[in-house]
Amino acid sequence: MTVSQKLAELGIELPPVATPAGAYVPAKAHGDLVFTAGQLPLTAGALPATGKVGDAHGLVPASDAKEYARRSALNAIAAAADAVGGVDRLTGVVKVTGFVASVPDFTGQPGVINGASELLGEVFGDAGRHARSAVGVPVLPLDSPVEVEVVFSFV
């Protein structure tokens, strides 16, 4: 099954590639790898939420942040596909780095970034298994709660 067929089976449409907010490209191919820039959970050009992830009132709940990580991974697929000439040229996932803007006592970054990892597994199957880092940071661009970058393999 191709990646585009799997996306269709899952009822997932790739979003448009986000316009870079600086002097960079959304994804860059090198050899048989394509590296994405950090992808925010933008939906129709806007963030679904802003702020820090944590368990207290007024913070972004970890369960919401997990969904935002999933959306960020979907944006990464779109950026990578655009860079290599189509989603069906992507053959797998090599590495995911996830950043979670969180309060100092929050230690659930791996669970949040599971949103990205789980989506990539759904779309790529065994080829979606990857190495990963999940890092807590004090702030992300546009006050996003999460940011994800992905290294894909392609043909």
C-alpha positions as CSV (number, residue, x, y, z in Angstrom):
1,M,0.0,0.0,0.0
2,T,1.4,3.4,-0.9
3,V,1.5,6.3,1.6
4,S,-1.2,8.2,-0.3
5,Q,-3.4,5.1,-0.1
6,K,-2.8,4.7,3.6
7,L,-3.6,8.3,4.2
8,A,-6.8,7.9,2.3
9,E,-7.7,4.7,4.2
10,L,-7.1,6.7,7.5
11,G,-9.3,9.6,6.2
12,I,-6.3,12.0,6.5
13,E,-5.7,14.8,4.0
14,L,-2.3,16.4,3.9
15,P,-2.5,20.1,4.8
16,P,-0.9,22.8,2.7
17,V,2.8,23.4,3.5
18,A,3.2,26.2,6.0
19,T,4.9,29.3,4.8
20,P,8.3,29.7,6.6
21,A,8.4,32.3,9.3
22,G,12.0,33.1,8.6
23,A,15.0,32.5,6.3
24,Y,14.7,28.7,5.8
25,V,12.8,26.1,3.8
26,P,10.1,23.8,5.2
27,A,12.1,20.7,4.2
28,K,15.4,19.8,2.4
29,A,16.4,16.6,0.7
30,H,20.0,15.3,1.0
31,G,21.0,12.0,-0.4
32,D,18.1,9.6,0.4
33,L,16.9,11.6,3.4
34,V,14.7,14.6,3.7
35,F,14.9,16.8,6.8
36,T,12.0,18.9,7.9
37,A,12.2,22.2,9.7
38,G,10.4,22.4,13.0
39,Q,6.7,22.0,12.3
40,L,4.1,23.7,14.5
41,P,0.6,22.4,14.8
42,L,-0.8,25.0,12.4
43,T,-4.3,24.4,11.1
44,A,-5.4,26.8,8.3
45,G,-2.4,29.0,9.2
46,A,-3.3,29.4,12.9
47,L,-2.3,27.6,16.1
48,P,-5.1,25.7,17.9
49,A,-3.7,26.9,21.3
50,T,-0.8,28.8,22.7
51,G,1.1,28.6,26.0
52,K,2.8,26.1,28.2
53,V,1.9,22.4,28.7
54,G,1.2,21.3,32.3
55,D,-1.3,20.0,34.7
56,A,-2.5,23.2,36.4
57,H,-5.4,25.5,35.5
58,G,-4.6,27.8,32.6
59,L,-2.1,25.5,31.0
60,V,-2.4,23.5,27.9
61,P,-3.4,19.9,28.9
62,A,-1.0,17.1,27.9
63,S,-3.8,15.3,26.1
64,D,-4.4,18.4,23.9
65,A,-0.7,18.8,23.3
66,K,-0.5,15.2,22.2
67,E,-3.0,16.0,19.5
68,Y,-1.0,19.1,18.5
69,A,2.1,16.9,18.2
70,R,0.1,14.7,15.9
71,R,-0.9,17.7,13.8
72,S,2.8,18.8,13.7
73,A,3.8,15.4,12.4
74,L,1.2,15.6,9.7
75,N,2.5,19.0,8.7
76,A,6.0,17.4,8.6
77,I,4.8,14.8,6.2
78,A,3.3,17.5,3.9
79,A,6.6,19.5,4.0
80,A,8.7,16.4,3.2
81,A,6.4,15.3,0.4
82,D,6.5,18.7,-1.1
83,A,10.3,18.7,-1.0
84,V,10.7,15.4,-2.8
85,G,7.9,15.5,-5.3
86,G,5.1,13.6,-3.6
87,V,4.1,11.7,-0.6
88,D,4.6,8.3,-2.2
89,R,8.3,9.0,-2.6
90,L,8.6,8.9,1.3
91,T,9.6,5.4,2.4
92,G,10.0,5.7,6.1
93,V,10.8,7.7,9.2
94,V,14.4,7.8,10.6
95,K,14.3,10.3,13.5
96,V,11.8,12.5,15.3
97,T,12.7,15.4,17.6
98,G,9.8,16.8,19.6
99,F,9.9,20.0,21.6
100,V,7.3,20.7,24.3
101,A,7.0,24.2,25.8
102,S,6.2,23.2,29.3
103,V,6.3,24.4,32.9
104,P,9.4,23.3,34.9
105,D,7.6,20.5,36.9
106,F,6.0,18.9,33.8
107,T,7.8,15.6,32.9
108,G,5.3,14.1,30.4
109,Q,7.1,15.3,27.2
110,P,7.5,11.7,25.9
111,G,3.7,11.1,26.2
112,V,3.0,14.4,24.3
113,I,5.4,13.5,21.5
114,N,3.8,10.1,21.2
115,G,1.1,11.9,19.3
116,A,3.6,12.4,16.5
117,S,5.2,9.0,16.8
118,E,1.8,7.2,16.7
119,L,0.6,9.1,13.6
120,L,3.9,8.2,11.8
121,G,3.4,4.6,12.8
122,E,-0.2,4.6,11.5
123,V,0.9,6.1,8.2
124,F,4.1,4.2,7.5
125,G,3.6,1.0,9.4
126,D,6.9,-0.7,10.4
127,A,8.8,1.8,8.2
128,G,7.5,4.5,10.6
129,R,9.4,3.1,13.6
130,H,12.1,5.7,14.4
131,A,14.6,7.0,16.9
132,R,13.3,10.0,18.9
133,S,14.0,12.7,21.4
134,A,11.3,14.5,23.4
135,V,12.6,17.7,25.0
136,G,11.0,20.2,27.4
137,V,11.8,23.8,26.5
138,P,10.7,27.2,28.1
139,V,9.2,28.7,24.9
140,L,8.6,27.9,21.2
141,P,7.9,30.1,18.2
142,L,4.6,31.9,18.3
143,D,4.1,30.6,21.8
144,S,3.3,27.1,20.3
145,P,2.9,24.3,22.9
146,V,4.7,21.8,20.6
147,E,7.1,21.7,17.7
148,V,8.2,18.5,15.8
149,E,10.9,17.9,13.2
150,V,11.3,14.7,11.3
151,V,13.9,13.0,9.2
152,F,12.3,10.8,6.5
153,S,13.9,8.4,4.0
154,F,12.8,8.6,0.4
155,V,13.3,7.3,-3.1
